[in-house]
Amino acid sequence: MPTTSDRVRAEPAQPSTTAQRWLARAAFALAAASVTVLLGFAGLRGLSIVLVGAAGLVVLVAGGYWFLAERGLLRLGAAALLILAPVTVLILYIRAELLWVALLSLAFFLLAGVAGVSALAADREETGMATYDAPPAQRPFLVMNPRSGDGKVVRFGLQARAEAMGAEVALLDGPGIVDVAALARDAVARGADLLGVAGGDGTQALVAGIAAEHDLPFVVVSAGTRNHFALDLGLDREDPATCLQALVDGVETRVDLGLIGGRTFVNNASFGAYAEIVQSPQYRGDKTRTTLDLLPDQLAGHRGARLSVHVADVTVEGPQAVLVSNDPYGSTDLAGLGRRSRLDSCVLGVVAVSVASARQAVGLLRRSRQQGLVRFTAAEVVIDADAAEIPVGIDGESVLLRTPVRCCTVPRALRVRLPKGRPGVPPAKPALDWVRLRQLAFTRPHRAITPGG
């Protein structure tokens, strides 16, 4: 049986374009210019620029951790570090007359990164999620929350616009709590051929689950506060009225749904520190103060359940925070929490963070698995704990679930109806891979060999 390294070596080299090769060469040239500036204008002091800057960054991250993990005078001291670290670095550079050298070198290095990412972006075949033409809905049914997103339903006249397109609209304006699931199921029983929601992601997920259950198309109207699901579908979050065009002139795509404890989610489910803090009665009244008051105990393990994450044959013990997402987030930021370029990859994204010390917080800068950050993709993940119930934030809504909590993906279960004129999803930016850049820059491209040639 071939080993992993054998399999990797056996893969054919990726083809490259002339533009890619020149961008890769530009990345190395700019990186070399960054080093040359340091050595040419600062000599051996160039090394001090790097060391002082790195030390300042380490102190800044450590101070940030201590600010969150401590109270009282220690927190005040950490706040002072957060201010003094960058100021001290700046003063040292100015006194040594090296500030302009440091800034110029950094500029070259950042430009090298831009060129490198641009070269690698062409490696990715971003075709986007497949769409197909869909006829206009005959009996669409939409749920609208007039309180969501600071009143977007009213401000954009969404009810009147939807009704003018032939939709039946149910407003969640009370009095009391409205059973959204019952409204949607009743509409299906009366013959609705499309369901939709103008509201937050929690309501979107609830009705989306019913639409998937009956294999009906689902329309997302970006009338919530953050509209993460709408963002990753490529919808216009500034003008939710444009989403209604999907009722009369749209295309369809199929996306995955997440399932947790019998409940669907479209974005993510969070466990640990965030979910525990949101459960506090004081959280809604003062989110910042409550978070700062509760985080020290949470990070020290004195508050909340001790979690364990099980993905296939891998177990992560004692993370302070776990995020399970319906399809993985991008990988170019620190924790992979940017946005999802696809919602049809048929896997969950899993991020587990264990940061019990300033040293581990600094280790996150190197994306080191041993220093507290673990990322997986899997069809199923189980979160267990030393408690019978744990709080879970599901698409922004806090609930209590019995342990162990099983999360899984339901591949391409939801038919989403999208307007043809939507902004779309930009392609994901690749991580900076200097090995691949070296291949692009310095390896001669292979000539195509024709049969008999």
Phi, psi and omega in degrees: 000130182290146177280171179300319181294324177298318182295319180296317181294333184283345182290138179292151179296142179288137177293153181226157178259166177299319180298318178301313183297319181288326176294320178296318178295322178296323178299315179292323179295319179290323176296319177295322178296324178299315179291320181298320178300316180298311184285322185288322184257343182240349181058224179295338178292344176300325177295324179294326177301313181295315183294317179295317178297317179295318179297319178298320179294318179298315179295322180297314180293316178298318177297321177298319178295313181297327178297322180278330189265347184243173177229171172062226184295325179295323177292320178297320177297319178296321177299321178296320178299320181299329179274317187287327184301304180293326180294318180296316178301316181297316180296317180298318178296318182293316181296326179273003182056041181241007184298314182294328177294314181298316182293319180294317178298318179296321180298315178299319182293320178294320177295325176299319178296319179298314179296319181295315179296321178297321179294319184283336182299328181290343176293334187272130177266082182275093180268349181076172180285138182294138176234158178216153183298146181223139179287157177300145178290143180268324181225067181287147179230124182238137172260130181232133178254105184292346180268346183286147176060038180057039172081032182297327181302316180283315184299325181260007178058041188292324181296310181297320181294317180294319180294327177293338177267008176093011183270148169269132184241131174248119180270135178269065184251018175073201003287154179080185180278131180263134178278095184296319180300318180296320177300314182294317180294323177296320179297318178298318180296331180271004173105013178299135180252008176200139175243150178205164181221133167248097185176197183286169183294330178297316177291322176304314183295320182298311182286327177300321178298321178289321177298317179295322180301324182256008180054045177256149175293153185231135180248130177259123176248121190283064181254013178273191181279308183255327175056047180297320180296316178298320179301313184283350172269356179080023181273163179279114181273346181276327181232091183296341180297332180294333179295333182292342178299341178297338180292329186242337183212079186225174173234164180242151171219162177249132181233162179282159169237144171270150179230127180220118179055037180081004182243139181275151171221147183256337181249283184200166173235128183247141181234155174095223192306308184297313182297322179294317183293319180298332180291341183295136178299334182278351189297316184292329181286322181208091187295317184294310181297318180297318179298313180293328179288324188265336185300319181305313178294325180293315181291329180277353180083012180271352182228140177085169182282154173273121186266157168220138184248128181242115177234110184055238181260017180250137177234133175248117184263134169071029177291148177279336181213140177225134176237124176248118185246148175284091190080143188286149173281170180297161187249009185270347176261176190304310185250005180071039184243032181283270177209166181258124180280340178222148175240021182227030181274356172066025175219158171271152169260138181231126175235123177241128183241126176236103181232091184256004181203163177297327179298317178292325177299316177295324179299334178297335178299332180263008181052037184278126177299323182290342183259019167118358181238121179233134180233139178224164159234139183198157176282339182210143175218142179241128177253117178248168182202168177270029177222152181290329179226147176224149175284143179224133174266109183252110183050042176088356180250132184269129178222163174255130180234146177285145179266154354287150181260122182257127176244137178214166177260144173249096191299126172047045183276340188248126173273115181253127177268124185240145174290145181293330185267026182288157179298325180092174182253122178292149179297146180292141178279134180284157173289150182286113183243101184289336176294312178295322178297322178297320177298317180294319187283323193239358178261129181293130181296143179285138177279140178293138179251118179270153179304129179081000182275000000 
